[in-house]
Amino acid sequence: MGRLPLIAPRPPRLSGLGDELRGIEERGIYSNGGPVVRGFETGLCDRMFGGAGDCLAVGNATLGLMLAIRHAAGARAGRGMFALMPSFTFAATAHAAEWAGLTPLLCDIDPNDWSSSEAAEAVAFERYGDRIAVAVPYATFGASIDLARYRRYQERGVGVVVDAAASLGAVDAEGKAFGAGAPFAIVYSMHATKVFATAEGGVIHSGDAGLIEALRRMTNYGFAGGRSAEGPGFNAKLPEVLGVLAAAKLEEIDAIADHRAALDRAYRDRLTGFEFQARTGRRQPVQCQSLLLPRAFAGHRAAIVAALAEDGIGSGQYFSPHLAEQPWFRANSAIEPVPVSDDVAARILSLPVTDAMTEADVDRVCTALVDACNRTGLSSVGRERRGSFVHSALIVGGGPAGTALLTAATKQDRLTELAQGGLAVVERDAVLGRGAIGNYAITSDSTAETFLTAVKDNVHGEVAALEDHLSGQEIALHKGGTIGVPLYRTTPFLEATGARLAQIVANNGGVVATRSDVIEARRTPDGVWAARVRNLVTGEERVMRTASIVIATGGYQAREHIAAEQVAGASLGELAGERLMLGDDFLALGGVDRLRARVDARSPKIAIVGGSTSALAAAALLLKASPALPLGAGALTLYHRRPLRPFYPSVEAAWDDGFTDFTPDDVCPVSGFVYRLAGFRLEARELVLRMLGVGGRAPDPRMALRQITADDEAARDEIAHADVVIGALGYRPRALPLFDAEGERIVLAADAPGRPRLVDQQCRVMDAEGHPVPGVYGIGLASGHVPDGKLGGESSFSGKANGLWLWQNDIGLMIVDQLLENAESASKAA
């Protein structure tokens, strides 16, 4: 049997269109709205759209979207306005909105036809109001969506552009071509992969001929009559040669669309156990057959795709990841809750529909799919539960700390070895790398160089290439500065790195399970761990057996813990009451605005309690707030127990700066750094130096430092009378519930009150008695490892050490070595 590709482009054959091509040569007109393209536009409008309005051929559909969205936005473009669109669509839609000067606003989809949800759009309009300049619905996979709704939007002043990329050949419920006579722009694609296949090209249709004429001017640099631009524009014209292909395809499109619709019916008849997109209109041109896997199989989609490929059948997953899961749009869009998009994207599978296929081919695909599900879905789940496979290690959490561990492995060229032994990574997010870091409005306390050393000269070429990736270049803009990288700007780079590392793991036999969570882990009588893993989209659970576990789930703040902290002789909850604001909440995006809502226009008194990096970051955020907060002299006070220390790269650098408040115990014997672990860095360091007056620096008059004692009545009185009290008292480790072989809960050191440690000096998770739990390790925020010995660090340091560089290097390598040793021991025991 021959191979059945997912998509088999079949545009008209240029070799059979010799007369038409010779006509172009004889006329000498190759572009600029020549007779072939104009004839195609007229023919298309008459034949498919009943002669209503007009059509405009463009170089490709993305150019068409850019033109139409920019025109629909008008004077609102580039003014902080939004383009509302579904998250479940192709990247071109959001890119087009950005190029048109708008920010994509991503909303959820309807669970039946997978197009924009009317309810989700209503919530977005309620929240963003007239800041939504344009709505850009997607006619998902050629669906005939409800255009009456968008007419109503247009009537109330919202621009509308319909992305109908796959819809040429669609017939709506009234028997008309989808979009015929619409008062706004409908943009279709003529790409080689579409049902209306040429080589490249697009078409814009509207019932408003004046709109099409305005867009036509935009395709020619905004010229109107002469060669003088009177509005926005660029070159978006379709050349005459491609017009020949488009005109030829127009003659056969009905027969092709009918054939594909018959294949669609065959798939639906044969695959009764799967969910399909709700049918809309009388005919939906099917580019490929998209369906949803049953939830029990969703986590095994990659294996199903691989099994189909072994049978010679191509498949895919349009659109997974959806826009809100893609690094660029996560960093550059406004995103509403999208649970339906998450569900559909997690389960979608795209199967072949081509012009040359027969219903017998559909039978073959359906048989192979059912066999693949049975073979790679239920069977593999059952095998795991019976315990026939033991992973070498399970990393719980694929955020910055979890991926730093993978980076550390690459630095000794051991990630391939780790993956081949059965490494598994389980992450709650849709992607690895990001974690929660992008949710904060502050700068990093790691240098740009630290981020880039994760990829620079990496042994894996695809990782090393990220230094020149757009996201890597943005990180590099902050090299050598005294202020770190804005955290929200790091997420594209972290996600790109996570994606490359995940691919290396998967390509070498490891498992990467996203949108999944480890609920608990139990020690089994044979000495391995059985982790219960839940798919957060489908709710399905499975058990993964592993020789080792690495907890990389980060830290957290809880109000009850911060309120219970003893400050100057009283609990912070007693002193602050309802005026208490968690440091984590303040540092998050929107935290300054939440604080503004707590104070009136007069000069407020704000107390920051804590001497951590997050406390200094909170102070810096307040001092540079825009618009500025009405802070008078001494309005902001930072209360800290221990002296605030700046980092210096050497003793000489400290002396040269006039800083002498250190002893030999404060100098790292390995690096020579002064206050290597205890010292503040980057933006926090600059603020400390200023407030201490080091080197003649002038303190900010709006701020005061106050070192407090265990029983400080004056400090208690000041905190009790502050308008807002920010509790920046560090983080607790987020530990995983662990049970022993008898089913008893293992009480961990991390369960103790206050800010306990999760791990010992070998990064082993400790129980309440301080003993290491066999085969369980921890890394990341609040884990509590304190470097010593060959790892360096000043002997005077007594706190917790958190840092991306440590996780990517010494701490990470320490854990990698132990994981590989455990895997080898488990293999010998088996």
N, C-alpha and C positions, 0 to 999 in steps of 0.2 A: 504494500500500500504506500502511496506517495504521502509526502508531508502536507499537512494542512496548516498553513501559516495563519497567524491571527489576522493579519491584514495583507492583502495582495493587491497593490495598486494596479489599476487597469484603465489608465486614461486612453483617449483615442490615439491611434497609432499615427505619428507624424509621417511615417513612410507611405501611408495611404492618403495623405492630404497634400500631395505634390502640387496640384493645380492652385490650391489656396495659398501655399507658400510662395509659389512663383508669382502669384498676383501681388503679394507684398513686395517682392523684389522689384517687380515692374513699376509699381506705384512709387517706391522709394519712401514710403511712410512706415515707420517701424514702431512709433509710440505716439504720445500726445493726443490720445483720443482719435486715432485713425478710423477709417471706415469699417474695418473688421470688428473692432471693439464696440464702436457705436452701433453697428448692426446687431451684434450680440445683445447689447443692452436693450435695444428696441424689441428684438425677438423674444428675449426672456420676459420682459414686461408684458408683452401681448400674450404669449403662450402660457405663462405660469401665473401671472398676476392679473389677468383679465383686462390689461391695458390701463389699470389704475395707477396714477402717480407716475413714477419713473424709477429707473435702476441706474446704478453707477458701478462700473467694474473698477476694482482696485488691485494693487499688486499682491496683497494677501489680506486675509480677514483681520489680522492684528492691526494692520494699518487702517483698515476700515473702522475698527473699534476706536482707535486713537482719534481719528478724525471726528467720528460721530460723538464720542464722549466729550471731546474738547468743545465741539459746537454746542452740545446740549448744556454744558456748564456755563458757557458764555463768560460774562464778567466775573463769575464766581470762581473760576479756575485759579489755582495758586493762592487762595486766601484761607487756607486751613479748612477747606470744605471736603466733604466725603462723597464717595461713589459707593452706594449700597449694592451689594452683590452676594450671591450665595458662596459659602466656603467650598461647596462641592462643585468645583468647575476647574477648567484648565488655567494654568498660570497666565496665559496670554491676556485674559480678561482683566486681572488685577494689574498686570504690567501696563496695559493700555491706559487704565485709569491714572496710574502714577505719571506716565508720560504726558497725560492730558492735564496734569497739575492738581490732581485730587488724591486723597488718601483712601485706599480701599477700606470699606467698612463691611466686615464679613458677618453674615447671618446664617441661620440654620435653614434646613430644607424640609420639605414635606416628606413624610415616610413612605408615601404611596408613589408619587411620580418623580421624586428626587429633585424637584425644582424648588425655587425659593418658597419658603413657608410664609403664607400671608400673615400668620400670627407673629412670626419672628420679625417680619418687616414692620408690623405695627408697633412692636416693642422698640425697634430701632428708631422709628419716626418719633415716638414719644420721648425717647431719651435724647436724641440728637436734633430733633426739630428741623428748622430751616437750614441747619448746617449740612444737611444732605442735599447736594446739588443735583445729583443724577442717580437714578436707579438703573442698574444693569442686570436684569434677570437673565438667566441662562435657560434656553429651551433644551433641557437636558437630553442628550442623545437623540435629538430630533423630535422631542415631544412637542405637541401643540398646546403650549401653556395658555392660561387665561389672560388674554391681552386686554380685556375690559378693565381689569384691575389697574393696569398700567395707564390706560386712558384716564382713569380717575386721578391717578397720581399727577399726570401731565396737566390736567385741568386745574389742579391746585398749585401749579408752579414748579413742580419737580421735573427736571429733564429726564427723559427715558431713552435708553438705547437697549435693544434686545440682542443678546449674543445668541444667534441661531446658527452657529458654525456648522452643525451637522444636519441642518433642516432643509436644504434644497432637495425637493422631492417629497416633502411632507405635505399631507392634505389634512385640513382641519375638519371639525365635526360638520361644518356647513358645506364640505366638498370643495373648498377653495384652498389654494396654496397657502401654507402657513405664513402669516404676516401680510397677506394681500391687503392693500389699502390702508395699512396702519398709519396713524398720523405722526409717528416717530420713526427713527431709523431701525431697520432690522438688518443685521449684519450676518452674512452667510460666508462659508468657506468653500473654495474649490481646490483645496490641497489634494495632492495625489492620493492621500489615505482616505479621503471622504467618499461618500456615495457618488456625489457629483465630482468625479475625479478628473482633474487636469494635471498639470505639473505643479503649478502654484497659482494662487489668485483668490480673490474674494469679490463679493457683490454686496452692495447696500441697496435695499429697496425701501421706499416709503410711498404712501398714498399722497404725500405732500410733495409735489414736483418742485416747489420752491426750495424745500429743504435739500433735495438732491442737488439742485443747482448750486446752492451755497456750499455743499460738500465738494462738488466738482471743482469749484474755485480753490478750495483748500488743498485738493490733490495737486494743484499746479501752483504751489507756493503762495496761495492767497491772492494771486493776480486776478484782477477783474477788468477785462478789456485789454489794457496795455500791460507792460511789464513792470508794474508798480504794485507792491504788496499792500493790500488794504485790510488785511486781517491775517490771522495765523494760518500756517500751511506748510507743506513740504511736498516732496515728490512721492505720490502714492499711485501713479498711473499704471494700468495694466498694459504691457506691450502687445503689439499686434500678433506676434507668433502665438502667444498664450491665448489671445482672443480666438485664434483658429481652433485650438483645442476646446475652448469653452463652447463655441458654437456647435462643434461636432458632438460634444457631450449632451448638449441640450436636446438633440434629436433622439437620443436613446435613454434619457433619464427615467421616463415613466416605466419602461420595461425593466430597467435595472431595479428601480425602487419596488416594483411589484414582486420581482423575484426575491429580493431580500426580505420583504414582508412575509412571503411564504415560508422562508427559512426560519424567521422569527416565530411563526405559528408552530412550526414543527418542533422547535426547541421547547416551547411552552407546553406542548402536548406531551412530550416525552419526559420532561424533568418536573414531575408534579411535586417532588419533595423540596423544591427550591423556590425562593421568592424572586419574582420578577418585578420590574418597573411597571406601574399601572399603565395600560394602554391609553393613549389620548388621540383623538382625531380619527379619521378614516384610514390614514396610511402614515406609518412612521418609518422613514428610511433608516435602516439599521446598519450602522458602520461596523459594529461588532456586537455580539450578544452578551449583555451584561446581566448578571444575576447575583443574588446574595447566597452565600454558603449558609447552611444551617449553623447555628451558633456553636454546636459541638465541634464543628470542623474549622471554625474561623482561625484558631491558633495554628492550624496545620496548612494554611494556604500555600506557603512556599513549597512545602513538600508535595502538595497536589499539583502545583504548577510544574514542578520538576518531573513528577510521574507522567503528566500529560506530554511533556517534552520528550520523554523516553518513548512514548507511543507515537511520536511524530506530529503532535498537535500543539500548535502555538497558543498561548494564552497570556493574559495580562491582568491589570487591576486599575482600570480608569474609574475614578480619580483617587488613588490612594498612593501617597498621602494627599489629602485635600489641602486647600490653601492655608488654613490655620495651623497645619502641621509642618509647613515648609519654612525653613529658617528665614528666608528673606521677608516673607509676608508676616511671620510672627513678630519680626523686629520692626516692620514698617507699616503695619495695618492696625486698625481698631477692630477688635474681635469680640463679638457677642458670644454667649454660650451656644455651642454647636453639637449637642449630644447626638442628634440624628445623623449629622454628617459623620461624626465619629463612628457610629454604628455601621452605617452603610459602607464607609471607606474600609472599615476593619473586615468586612465580610464580602466585599464585591469581587467578582471574578468575571473577566471578559473572555469570551470564546469566539472562535472564528465565524465570520459571515463574509463571504467573498462572492464576486460575480460568477465565479466558476463552480461554486459548490452546488451539490445536489442534496436532496433530503436523505439520501443514503449516507452522505458525508456527515449530516447532522446526527444520524443514528450512531455512527462510529464515534463521534465526539461525546455524545451522551453516555454511551457504554463505557468509554474510557474514563469519563468524569466520575461516574458512580463507582467504578472499580478503584480509581485513585482515592476517592474518599474512604472507601472501606479499607483500603490497604494502608493509607498513610494517616488516616484520622483515628478511628476507633481502635485499630490495632495498635498504633503507637501509644495511645493513651493507656490501653490495657497493659502494654509491656512495661511502661513506666511504673504503673501502680503495682505490678507484680514484682518490681524491683530487679529486673534483669539488667538494668543499666545504672551505673553509678557515675555521676558527673565528677570530674576532678575537683571542681570548685564551683560554687554558686555565689555570684556577686549580687547582693540585694541592694539595688539602687544604681542607676546608670547616669547620675548627674555629674557635676565637676569632680567630686571625689572618686566615684566609681570609675570614670573614664581616666582620671589621673593614674589610677592603679594600672589600667591597660597601657597608658603611655609609659609608665615606669617599666613595664615588661618589654616594650619595644626598645627601650634604651639599652637593654642587654640582649636584644634580639631573641626574646623568649616568649613573645606573645603567641607565635605560631605553635610552639611546643605546648603552651598552656591550653590553647584552643583545641589542639589535636587530642589532648587528654580528656576532652569533654567539658570544657569551660561553659558555663551558662551565666548570662546576665539578665536580670529581671528588673524592669524599669516601669514605673507608673505612667510616665509621659509617653507620648507617641514617638519620641526620638531620644537618642542618648545625648549626653553632654550638657544640656541646658540647665536642668534642675530648676531651682527657684531664683537663680542669681539675677536673671533679667527683670525680676519684679521690684528691684530696689532702685531708688533715685540717687544713689551715692556713687562715688568712684571706688575702684578697686584698691586694696592695700597691697596688691601684687603689681609689679611693674609690667609694662607692655612687653619687655624682654622676657619676663617669666612666662607669659602666655605663649610667646613665639618659640621659646626653647622646647616646648612640647612637640613641635613639628620640625624645627630646623635640623637639617641633615639626618632626618629619621631614616632608619634602615628600610622602611617601607616607603617606596617612592610616592605612592598616592597620598601618604600622610605628609611627607616632606614638601609636596607640591602646594600645600595649603599656605605656605609662607608667601606665595605669590597670588593666592586666591584673593578675591575682592575683600572678603572678611578679614584675611590676614593683613592686607594692606591698610585696612582701617585701624586695626590694632597698632600697626607700625607707626601710624601718625602720632601716637602718644609716647613713642620711645624717647628716653632721655629727659622726660619731663619730671617736674616735682609733684604733679598731681596724677593719680592713676587713671586708668581707662574707665569711662562711665560704664557701669555694670550692664546697663541695657544694651550697650554697644558691643559687649563681648559675646552675646548669645549666638549671633550667626557663626562666629568663629568656633565657639564651643560645640555647636550643633554640627558644623561641617567636620570638625575633628571626630566627634562621636560617631558620625555616619561612616567615616573611613575606618575607624577602629572596629565598629560593628561588622563591617563587611569583611575585614580580616578574620575576625572570630568566626563568622558564618562560613567563609570560604574554606576554613581549616577544620570544619566539623563541629564547631561550637554552636551554641544556641543563644539567640538574642530574642527575648520575649518582651515586647513593649506593651503599653496599656495593660500591664499586669502587675500584681502585687503579691508579695510573699506574706501570707497571713500569720504563719507560725512555723516552727521547725521542731521536730522531735528526734531525740537520739534513739536509734534502734538497737536491738540486742547485738547486732553484728558490728556495731561501732560506727556506722555512718549516720548521716542526718537525713530525715525525711521532711522535706519542706512542702507545705501546702500552698499552692500557687493559684490565684484567682485571676481570670481574664476580666478586666474591669468593664469591658464593653459587653461581653456576652454573659458574664456571670458564671461561666463554666469553671470548674476547679480540676486541678490535677496534682499529683504528688511527684516531686522531683527528688531523687536520692542523690546525695553528694558527700564526698569525703570531707570537704571544708566549706565553710560559709564566711563570706566577708560582708559585714554590715556597713553599708555606705549610704545611709539614709539621712544623714545630716543632723542638725539640731533644731530645737524649737524653743519658743517662749510660751509660757502659760501664765495667765493672770494670777492664778492662785500661788504659783511659785514666786513670781516677782513680788507680789503683795506680802508674802511671808518673809522676805529678806529683811534681816536686821540692819537698820541704818541709823547710826548715831544713837543707839540705845532704844530703838522702837522699830516695830515692823513698818515697812514702807506703806502697806495697806492702811494702817492706822493713821499714818501721817498724811497720806495723799487722798485717801477715799476715792470718790468718783473723779477726782482731778488727775488720777494716775493714767498715763498713756504708755503702753508698752513700747519699748525702743524699736522692736521689730515692726510694729505697726507704723510708727512714725517714719522709719527709714524706707518703707515701701513706697512705691509710686503713689502719689496723691497724699502722702503723709503730711506735708506742709499745709495742704488745703484742709485736711481734717483737723489740724491744730488751729488753723485760723478760725474755724467754726467754734472753737472752744473759748476764744478770747474776743473782747470787743476792740474797738478802734484805739482805745487809749494804750499807753505803754504797758504791756503785760510783764509780769514777773514769771520767768520760766526756769525751772530747776531741772537739770540733767543729773541723774544719780548713777554713778558708775565711772570706772577708770579704764574701760576697755576701748578698743578701736571703734566699736559701734557708738560709744558715748562721744568720742571726739568727732566721729562722722556726723552724728546728730547735731553737734554744735556748729560744725562747718555748714551743714545744710541750712540751719537757721540763719546764720550770718550772711549767707549769699542768696537767700530766698528772693525770688523775683515774681511779682513785685515785692519790694522789701517789706519785712514786718516792722511795725512801729516800735523798735527796740531802743529804749533810752539807755543812758549810762548805767552799767551794772544790771541791765534787765535780765541777762542770762548768766546763771551761775552753774558751774560744773562741780559737783560734790564727789570727791574721790578719796579712797582710803590710803592707797600707796602713792608715792611720788610719781609724777608723770615723767617718763624718760624718752628722749629722742634716740633714734638709731643713728650710728655713724659707721662708715665703712672701715675706719681705722682710728687708733688712738690719736694719730697726728691730725686727722681731719677734725676730730673733736676739739683738740687744743687750738687748731688754727681758727675754729669758729668761736673760740672763747668758752667752750663748754668743758668743765673740769669735774663735774659732779659724778665721778665714778671711781671705782677701785679695780685692782686686777681681777677680782671675782666677777666683775661685770663685763669682762672681755672674753670673747669666745676663743679658746686656745687653738681651735682648728682654722677658723677663718680670720681671726684678728678683729672681727667686728665688735664694736662697742654696743652693748645691749642688743645683741643679735635677736634674741627671742622676746625680751621685754620692751624693746624700743618701738616707738611708733614710726611709721613710714609714710612717705608720700604726703597726701593732703593733711592727714592727722598729724604727722611730724611737723609740717610747716606751721600748723596752728599751735602746737605745743611750744615750738621754738619762739614763736611770737609772744605767746602768753607768759613764757618764762623770761622774756627779754634777752634771750641769748644773742650774743654778737651785736648788741645795740638795737635789736628789733623792738619796735613799739607795740605793746599789747593793744588789742582791740578794746576800746573803752566800753563797748556794749557788753563785754563778757568779763567774768571773774572766775578764778579758780579757788576752790575751798577744800583743803585737805582736812578730813574729819576724823575724829577719834571714836572709840567704841561707845562713849557716853558723852555726846556733844549736844548740850541743851540748846545752845544758840542755833546750831545747824538744824535741829529738830523744829525749832520755832520758824525758821526761814522756810523750810520745806513745807511746813503746815500752812503757810500763808502764800505760797506760790499759786499763780493762776493755773499753771499746768506743770505736772511733774512727769518727766520722761524717765521711765525705769530702764536704763541701758545696762543691765546687770548680767550680761552674758546669756549663754544658751545651755540647755540641757541636751544630752545625747538622746536621739530617738532610737531606742533599742527594739530589737525583734523579740517577741515572746518565744522563749525556749523551754522545752520540756525534756526531762530525763527519760531513760528507758522504761521507767515505771509509770510514766505519765504525769509526774509531779512537776509543777512549774519551777524553773530554776530562777531563784531570786538573784538579780544581777547587782553589781556595784552601782550601775547606772540608775537603779530604782531608788537609791537613797535620796533624801531631801537635799535641797540646795542645788549646787552645780557639780555633781559627781563626775568621776571619770568612767568611761566605758571600757578602756583598755589599759594594759600594763605596758612596760617598756619594750616589749616585743610585739606590741599591737594585738595582743591576745585579749579577747573579751573576758572580763573577770566576773566571778560570782560575788555574792555579798560578803564572803569571807576573804576576798582578794585572791582566790585561786583561779587560774585560767580555765575556761570552759574548753574542753578538747575540740580542736578543729574549728574554732570560731574566732574571727578576727574583726577588727573595726578600723575604719579610716574616715576622716572628714571632720566637718565642723563639730566641735564639742566632744570629739572622741577622747581627747585628753592625753594623748601621747606627749611626753616631754623628751626631746632629743638629749642624748648624753653620750659619753664615750666618743667613739669615732664619728658620731653624727654631729658632734660639736654642741655649741650653746654655752652661755655663761653659767657658772656654777651657782650664782645668786638667784637664778630664775626659779620660781616656784609655781607659776601658773600653768595654763594649758597652751600648747603650741598649735596654731592652725595656720596653714599656709599652702598655697597651690604648689609652690616649688618643692616643699618637703614631700607632699603627696606624690608628685611626679618623679621624685628622685629617691632620697634615702628611705623615707617611710614606706613608699610604695614598693621599692625593691626588697625591703625587709619582709613584707608580706608575700611577695611573689616567690621568694626563696622558700618560705615555709609551705606555701600552697603546693609547689612542685615536689617538695620532700614528702608531704602528706599523700599526694597522688601516687608517688612511687611506692610508698609503704602500703597503701590500699591495694595497689596492683599486685604486689607480692603476696599480700594476704589472700587475695582472691585466687 
